[in-house]
């Protein structure tokens, strides 16, 4: 006997182009992501450690990830997958997210996750800086102009409007141009200083964000920071392995994920130790630093609890605008 449904479950599919021009201002994304960390800190959300599987053919330089989580504020379950071959460019990087509504028990959306990651990652960077930078921080250096870095400076300036000097290091002309044009969209009256000497620029900056892949620069060391400096690694290969251990205070978005994606930062005993997780800091349970003189290292690794609200906001607006298509996958 064939089982029938009174209402056939369907899922709304949204492509990268469907989402490309959906407006989601930096201030709104920062609020969504900070609320997601707070919900997690308060025990309303669930976020198991991500799975990572390096693939056996080393010449292909391929890796795959999977994350599962639950956003207690939206009551949405999210599944995220990523596959990347080669770390030199984003040409062979594919990431998706599917959302399920726990209030109805029905699927909601299946969508490209590139735009989501390009929004929630700089929002996390901005939140770390907001809570962990020293009180009188006035300068920032952004290292990297890839997908994870293009939006970072406008998000940082949104969260910390007191910043006066904004520096950028990049080696790819297209990435530099995209970073400058994205920043000008939100802050047309402000300027970015392009730098060439990374160690010198690190020493001159209160906040340093490293989001470079296979870095075309000397690997950043925590000891290069001025007293009170903050170094944020967005899972960057451009940060020296000893950066965590050289810090006076170390944090991570999630300690379990640091053990997965930040293994090279571990000490001789194979353990990467931190002083606090970001949700604890956002929730007021732990400080962002102990003193204003601390050199702070922060390891930022994506948590799906921050993907879910951003994906939900994009999907809701995309669907309202008539984008994508509804597919009865289970008919």
N, C-alpha and C positions, 0 to 999 in steps of 0.2 A: 504494500500500500504506500503510495507517494504522499509525503508530508507537504501540506500547503500552508502558506502564511496569509493571514488576513491582510497584512501590509507587507509586501516583499521588502526585506532589508536592502537598502541601496547605499552607496557611498559616493560622495562628491569628489571628483578628481580634478585637481588644479595643477597646471603645468608651470614651469618657470616663467614663461611669457605671460601667463594669466596673472601672476603675482607681481610682475616687474614694476608696474607703475602704481600699485596700491600704496597710498600714503600712510606712513606710520612714523610720526615724528620722534626724534631721539628722546624727548622728555617722557613721552608715553611708554616707549619701550623700557626705559630705565625704571619707571614706576612698576610696570608689569613684572619685570625681572626681580626687582627688590621685593615686591610683594610675594613672589614665588619662593624666594629664599626665606622670608619671614614665615610663610605657611609651613615650610619644611622644618624650620627651627622649632615651631610650635607643635610639631607632630601631626599636622593635618595631611601632609603629603608623603608619598613614598618614592624612593629613588635608589634601587639596588645599584651596586657598582657595575659600570659598563663592561661589556665583553670586548676583548680585542684579540684578533687572530691574524698574526703575520702569516703570509702565504709562503709555501716552501721554495718557489723559484726565486732566488735572491736577485737575479738579474732584472726581474720585472719590478722589484721594489714595491710590492703590493701589500696592502693591509686592509682589513675589514673590521668594522665596529658594529655593535648593537647595543641599544639602550631601551629600557622599559621603565615607565614611571607613572605616577598618579598625582594630578594636581587637585588638592583638596578644596581649593577655592572655587575652581570651575567644575569640579567633579568630572574631570576628563582623564581618560587613560591614553597614554601615548606610547607608540612603538617607533623607534628611530633606527635606521640602518645607514651605514656609510661604507663605500668601497672606493679606494684610491689606488691607482697604479702610477708610481713615479711621484717624487716629491718636488720636482723642479717646476711644475706648473699645475694649474687647476683643470687642465684639459681633460684628464681622465679621473675626475672626482665626482662621484654620484652619491647623493644623499637624499633620503626620503623620510617622511614622517606620516604616520596614520593616527587618527584620533577617534576615540570611542566615547560616547556619552554614557556615563555611569548612572545618570538619572533615568534614562529611557532604556538602557541596555542595547542601544543601537549604534552602528557605525556613523561617524560624522563626515570625516574628510580623509583623503589620501593625497599627498601633495609633495612637490619638490621642496627640499629643505634648505636649499642654498641661501635663499633670502632670509630665512629664519636664523640660520647660523651667523649670517653677516650682520644681523641686528642684535641678537641676544649676546653675542661674544663681546662687542664693544660696550654694550650696556653693563656686562659683568665687570669689565675693566674699569668703567667709570665708577661703579659701585665700590670696587676695591679701593680706588683712589679717594673716593669720598670719605670712606671710613678709616683708611690706613695711612694716608699721606699726612705729613706733619702740618700743623695748624697754619703756618705761614708759607706753604708751598705756592710758588709763583711760576714755575717753569716745568715744561714736560718735553720729553724726547720720545718720538715714535720711531721704532726701528722695524721696517717692513712695510710693503705696499701691496700685499696680496689680499685675498678675499677677507681675511680676518683683521686686516689693518686699515682698510680704506675708510671705514666709518669711525675709527677710534678717536681722532682728534675732535670732531664736532660733538661726539658723545661726552668726551672728557670736559670740554669747555661748557657744555650744558650742565653737567653735574657740579663743576667747579668754576663758576664764572669769574673767580678771582685770578685765574691763571693769566699771566701776562705774556710770557714767551713760549711759543709753540715751535718745536723743532721736528724735522722729519729727515730720516735717512732711508734711501731706497736705491736700488740699482736697475730697476726695470722702468724705462721711460713711460710705458703705458700705465703702470701702477702708480707712478708719481703723479702723472697727469690726472688720473682718476681720483687720487687722494686730494689733490688740490681743488679739483672741480666740485667734489662732494662737500668739502669744507666750505667753499665759497657759496654753495647753495644755502647753507644755514647761517654762515657768518661772513657776509660779503665785505664787511668793513674791517675784518681782521686779516693778518698776514701770517704765513708760515715760513720759517727760516729753514732752508735746505742745508744740511750739513754733510761733510765728507769724512771727518775724523770721529769715529764712534767713541773711542775711549775719552777723547777730550769733551765731546758733547755729553757723555754720561756723567762725567765729573762736574759739569756745569749745570745739570738738571736736577730738580727736586723729585721728579717722577720720571721713570724710564719704563717704557713698554716695549718688550721684545716679542715680535710676532713673525720673525723671519724663519724661513725654512732652512735649507742648507746655506747657511749664512755666508755672504760675500763680505764679511767683516770679522775683526777679531771677536771671539766669543766674549760676551759681556760677563764681567765678574762683579760680585757684590762689593768687593773692596774698592772698586772704582767710584762707588757712590760717595757723595758728600755726606757728612753726618746728618742723620734725619732723612736720608734719601729712601725712596721706595722703588724697588725693581719688580715689575710684573711680567712674568713669563707666560705668554699665551701658548703653552705647550711648544715652546720655541727651541729649535736646535741651535739657535744663536746665543744660548746662555751656557756658560761654563758649568760643568757638572758639580763643582764645589759651591755654586751660588747659594744653595740652601744652607749648607753647613757653615758658610762664612757670615751668615746673617745674624744680627742680634735678636731678631724676631722673625719667625717664619709662619706663613699661613698657606692654606690651600682651599679651593672651593670645596673639595671633598678629599679626605685623607685616603679613602679606599681607591679613588681614581688616580690619585698621585702615585699609588703603588702599581697601577696598571700602565699609565701613559708617561709617568715620570720616573721610571726605574733607574735611569742613569744618574738621577740625583741622590740615590741612596748612598749611605755610608758604607764603610768596610763590612759591616754586619748585614748589609742588604736591606736595611730599613731606612726609609726616608721619614724623619721625625719632624713634626710641626708643632707650633704653639697653639694654633686655633684654626677652626674652619670658618669660612666666610659666613654661612648661615648663623653660626653662634655670635659672630660679631654684629651682623645686621640685627639679630634678636636681642642685643645688649647683654649677652651672657659672658662675653669675653671682649677685651679691648683690641683695637686694631694695631696697637703698638704699646710698649711699656713706657717709653720715654720719647720726648721730641728729638732726641739725639740718635735713637735706634736706626740702624740700617735694616730695612724690612724687605724680605723677599716674599713674593706671593706667586703661587703656582695656580694658574687658571686653566681648569679642564672643564669642558662642557658638561652640564647636568641637564637631563631631559626635563626636569621640573621647570627649567627656564625656557626650554623650547616650546613646551605645550601652550602657555598663555600667548606667546608671540605668534605661534602657528594658528591658534584659535582666532586671534584678532585678524590676522591676514585672511584666513579662510572665510570668516564671517563677512568681512568687507568685500572679498572677491565674489562670494556667492550673491551678496546683495547687489553687486554691480553686474550680475549676469555672466560671470566668468566660469570657465570649466564646464564639466558635464557630469550628470548624475548617472551612475552605472549600477544596474541591478546585478551585482557580482554573484549573489547567492540565489539567484532565481533558478 
